[in-house]
Amino acid sequence: MKAEILLHIHMAMFSVAVMLCSCESITNLHPVILIPGSGGNQLEARLTPKYKPSSLLCNRWYPIIKDSEGWFRLWFDPTILLGPFTKCFNERMMIYYDIVKDDYDNAPGVETRVPHFGSTWALRYLDPHLKHITSYMEPLIESLEEIGYVDGKNLFGAPYDFRYGLAAAGHASHVASKFLTQLKNLIETASNSNEGKPIILLSHSLGGLFVHQLLIRNPVSWRQKYIKHFIALSTPWGGTVDELLTFASGNTLGVPLVNPLFVREEQRSCSSNLWLMPSPKVFNTTKPLVITPNASYSAKDIARFLEDIGFPEGVQPYKSRILPLVENLVAPEVPITCIIGGNINTPETLFYGDCGFDKSPEVVDGDGDGTVNTISLLAAENAWANEKNQPVKVIKLPGVSHTSILKDNLALEEIIGEICSINSQFSSSLALRT
């Protein structure tokens, strides 16, 4: 057994070496743009005189560390681990739906911005002073650099304000729509500065939904000119059951010491979270996902679920902005590779007792990547299996979780291998032409 393990390790190391060698021989790399998932990049804020803190602790002078113009890191801020400061973080991260404008805005007196757009800097670490514990895409970026990618030359990052989601046609979503415009401009600029080579888009989680919307909202001619390939890591094409837990009881996302009820209000306010509710087009609408002593809720009952958990203000935006958005998975007609984890316990059914939604539920697990259910991870493949102009490849990685896909050695090998393969196709076509 020991000899077999050593042989397996040796073969894995050999395959990585061969992969890197084959990539290093490619000089004309297709540019890569990284699009993070929710919470996957830094977010900065500053407070104006309109900001009215709920307590003396949350006054305008906190936090102490700010730049000369008053900007400070809102996400990720390690002080969220301390209960009193969690409340300050919560009220500054909140966004609010304006029924008249039919759009979302920051809390009064809170301005936000996304730093380092176009660079990978904001995606490497959520806090550069705490690199070890807030590393996000750093292992993936380092792997890309090893095969010849250079930040700002042929490797770019597209951070965004992940609190804001997109909406169906006819509804305003100014922040998220602005991001799509920025991403489109970045794609064109990156291509033009790299001899017109089309782009490889590499997304994680929620970022994949934004990429999908960008593609289907632009003409086929634009996609054919500017997009070489779309690699989607851990994309929740049809939402997650875990999102129901977030809305009902709050979700600390593994951050220790934080009371989930302290962040529940802020999490409910995020329109991107509403976008991640289980889609009735993907999940079995006859199967209850949440069960209480008095009611049960399937994917077709999300509006009633929002009402019953005490979040009625979420009902209208869900019905008008989200349901039409997830009604169909439109094929973007560009080559797609979905790389997903699996064989990990993932919330499938939530059981709430007599204490209501303020208490954590009993969770019955099913298959998935620990966050996204398998049925959602595979939704694109299932939807586009018979689409003539939509090539879809799925790479399944048993035992790789939703977040470890960005740092697990096996996952990185598959991701880099796929990028090398895409670039090799380009090199081969050049050789044939010459």
N, C-alpha and C positions, 0 to 999 in steps of 0.2 A: 504493500500500500504506500509506504513511504517513497519507494522508488517511482511509483506511478505519479505521485504528487510532484516529485522533483522533475520528472519527465514533462509533465503538464506545464510547469513553470518555465522550463527551458524552452518548450515549443512556443509558449506565449511570448517570451522575450524575443525569440527568433522572429516571430511574425511581426512584432512591433519594429524590430530592426529592419526587416525587409520593407515594411510599409514606409518607414522614415526614409530609407534609402531611395525607394521608388519616387517618393515625393520630392526629395532633394534634387532629383534629376530634372524636375519640371521648373523651368525658369519663368514662364509666362502664366503665373497663377491668376485665376479668376478672383476678383475682389470678393471679400466676405464681409457682410454686415451682420452684427450680432444684435438681436432684439430680445431683451430680458423678459422674465415673467413678473408677476405682481410682487412688488417689494424688492425687485432685483436690481435697483439702482438707487443712488443717493437722491435725496430731495431736500431742497433748502427753503427756508422761510424767513420772513421778517415781519415785525408787528408795526402797525400804524396807530395813530391816535384813536382810530375807530375801534380798536381791539378793547373789549371789556372782559377782563379776566374774572373767572368765577370765584377766585379766592386771592388773598394777598400773596400766597405762594406762587401763583401763576401770573404775577404782574409783569409788566413790560420789561423789567430788568432781568428776567430769567429767560433763557440761560445766560450765564456770565460770558461765555466765549462767543463773540460775534466779530464780524469783520467791520471795517470802518463805515460801511453803509448799513449796518444792522442785520446782515444776513447771518443765519446760523443753520447748522445741519438739523433738519427736522426728522429725517429718516436716513440712517438708523441712529437714534440717540440712545446711548446706554442707560440714561437716567430713567427710561421707561420701566426699568426693572424695579424702581422704587415706587411703592404705592401712591404717595401724594403726587409725584411727578407724572405718573401714568395718567392721572386725570388731566393734567396740563397738556400732555401730549394728545390725549383724546380730543380735547376741545379745539386744538390747533389743526389736527388732521381731518376734522369733520368737514364734509361738504354738504350743501343743502340744495334740495330740489325746489325750484321756483315754478309753480304751476302756471303762472302767467307767461313767463318766458319759455316754459317747457325746456328748461336746461338746469344744469347744476353750477354752483359757485362755491368758492371758499367761504369759510366763516368770516363774518364782518371783521375787518381790521387785520386779516391774515393774508399776506402776499406770499406766493410760492414760485419757485423756479426750479428747473431741472438743469444741473450743471454738466458741462463737458459733453454736450451733444456732438456727435461725430467721432468722439474718441472712445476708447475702451476703458478709460480711467474710472468712470463712475460705475462700471460694471464689475470691476475686479474685486473691490471690497465695499461693503456698505459703510464702514468707518475705517479710513486709512490708518487711524491710530490704534485700531484693534484688528489688525490684519488676520491674525490666527483664527479668531472666533467669528469674524464677519466676512470671510472669504466667500465670494459667490462664483464668478466666472473666471477667476484667476487661473485655476488648473487648466481649463479649456483654452484660455488665451495663451498660456505658456506653451501648450501643445501645438497651437497654430503657429506660434513664433518659431518653434523648432523646425517646422517644415518650410519656413521662408516668409511667413506673413509679418508685416511691419505695421504697427499702429500708425494711422494717418496716411499711409501710402496705399496699401491694399487690404487693410483690416480696419474696420470702423465699428463704432458702437452707436446704437439708437436708443438711449434712455428716454423715459417719458414719465409723465405724472400718472402713475398706475392706479390712482383712486378713481379716475374718470374713464368710463367705458363709452363705447360707441352706441348709437341708437339707430333704429330703423329709419328708412327714408321718410322725409317729411318732418323729422324731429331734430331739434338743435342738439349738438354736442360739440361746442366750440373748442374745448380743450383737446379732446381726443381727435377731432377732425383736423385741428392744427398739427397734431403729431403726425397724422397720415400725410399731410402736405410736406412736412419737414422730412419724413422718411422717403417720400417720393423724390424730393429734391436731392437728398443724400445719395440715393440710388443712381440718379442721372449724373451727378457730379463725380461719384466714385467710378462709374463706367467711363465717363469722358476723360478722366485723368489716368485711366489705365488702358489706353489705346482702343476704347470702345468695347472692351470685353464685358459681356453681361455678368450680372451679380449672382453670387450664391447667398441667399438669405438663410441665416441660421438662428432659429428662435427657440425660446424655452417657455413652456407652459402658456400663460395668457398671451405672451408675445406672438404665439402662433395664430391666435384668433385675430389679432391686429393685422398680421401679414396677410391672412386669408382675405380680410375685408379690403385691404389695400389692393390686392390683386383683382378681385372681382368688381371693384369700383373703377377700374381703369381699362381702356380698350385692349383687346387681344393683341393688336399691333404693338402697343407699348410694352406689354408683357413679353412678347417675342423678341423685342429689341433689347430690353434691359434685364430680363431675368433668365439666368442660366438654370437655376435649381433652387428649390425650397426644401430645406432640411428642418423638420419640425420635431423638437424634443418634448416629450411628455405633454402634448397638446390636449387640453380638455375640450374636445370638439363638441361634446354634448353636455358640458357642465359636470358637477360632482355632487354626490350625497353629502360630502364633507361641508359643502357650502350651506346646507340646511342646518347643520350643527352650528356653524358660524353665526347665522342669523338668529337661531333660537336661543343659544346659550353663550355666545362669544367663543372665540378660538384664540388661544395664545400662540398657536403655530410652533409649539415646542419651546417658546421662550420661558425660562424658569421664573418663578416668584411672582408672576403677573396674574392678577385675578381676572379671569375671562370676562366677567361682568363689567369691569372697568373699561374694556375696549369694545364691548358689544355695540354700543351706540355708534361709535365711529365706524366700525365694520359694516353695520347696516346702512350707513349713509353712502358708502362708496358705490357708485353706479357700476363699476367694474365687477364688484361682487354680485350684484343683481344679475349681471350678464352670465355668471357662472352657475346659476341655479340649474338643476337637472332639466334638460330639454325634453318636452313631451314627444318630440320627434325621434329621440334616441332611446330614452328609458321606457321600459314597459309600463304603460299607464294603468294597467290593472294590478300592479304590484305596489303595495304600500311601502313608502320609504321612511315615513315617520308614523309611529303608532303611540297614541295616548289612551288613557282610560275612557275618553269620551269621543275620540275621533281618530281617523287615519288619513294620511295624505300621500297620494302618488304624484308623479311628475305633472299630471294634469290639474292638480289641486294647489299649485304654488300660491295663487292669489288668496285663496282661503287660508292657507298656512300663514301667510304674511299678516293677515287680519288677526288670526287667532293668537299669534305670538306677541301681539301688541305693537305691530308695525304697520298700521293701516295706510300711512303715507307712502309706503312702498308699492301699494297695489296698482295705482294708476300708471306710474312709470313702468312697472313690470308689464302690464297688459298692453300699453300703447307703444313703448319703446323697445322692450326686450323680446316679447313673443314673436312679433313680425320679423325681428332680426335673426332669430334662430329657427324660423319656420322651415327653411331648406338649407342644406349644405351645398351651395353652388360650386361646381367644379371650376377651379381657376385656370385650368388648361395650361399648366406648367408642370414639369416633372417634380414630383414630391417624394421625399423619403421621410417616413415617420419612424423615429427611433423611440421605443417605449420600454419602460420597466414592467415588471409583473411578478406574480407569485408572492405578493406581499399582502398581508391583511389590510383591507381598505374598508372604511365604513360603508355598509350597504343598507342597513336598516337601523333606525334610532328608536328606542323605546323610552318614553317619558312616563314617570309615575305620577302619583297624586300631588307631588310637590311642584309640578309645573315646569316651565321652561327655564327657570332660574337655576335649576340643578342639572348637572351633567347627566346625560341619558345613559342607559345601557346600550352598548353598541354591538350589533351583530355584523361581523366582517364578511366580506366576499373578496374576490380577486381584483387586483389593481396594482398601482405603484405606491400604495400607502396614502395617497391623496386623491388620485383620479381613478375612477372605476374602469375596468377593462372595456366595458361596453362603450364608454366615452372615448377612450384612447383609440379604439378601433372603428369609431363611427365614420371617419373619412374613408377608410378602406371599404367599409360596407356600403357607403353611399355611392362611391365612384367606381365600384368593381366593374360595372358594365359600360362605363363612359369611354367612348372610343378615343377621345382626345385628352384623357387624363391618366397618364402613367402614375401609379402609386406603388411604392415599395415600402414594406414594413419590416423593421428589424426589431425583434423581441429579445429583451435581455432579462431573463429570470433572476430575481433577487436584487435587481437594481431599483432604487427608490426614485421618487419624483425629483428630489433635489440631488441625490448622489449621482445622478446621470451626468452631472457637470464635473464630477471629480473622480468617479470610479474608474480604475485603470481599464477594465474591459469596455466600459462605455466610451471612454476617450479613444480607445483603439478603434472602435467601430465608427465613431464620428470622424476622426481623422482619416480613416480608411475610405470612408464615403467621399470626403472632400478630395482626397488623392485620386480616387476613381473618376470623379467629375472632371478634375483638371487633366487627367490622363486622356480622357476622351477628346479634350480640346487639343492637347499636344499631338495626338494621333491624327486628328483631322488636319492640323497644320502640316504634318509630315507628308500626308497623302497629297496635299495641294502643291508642296514643293517637290 
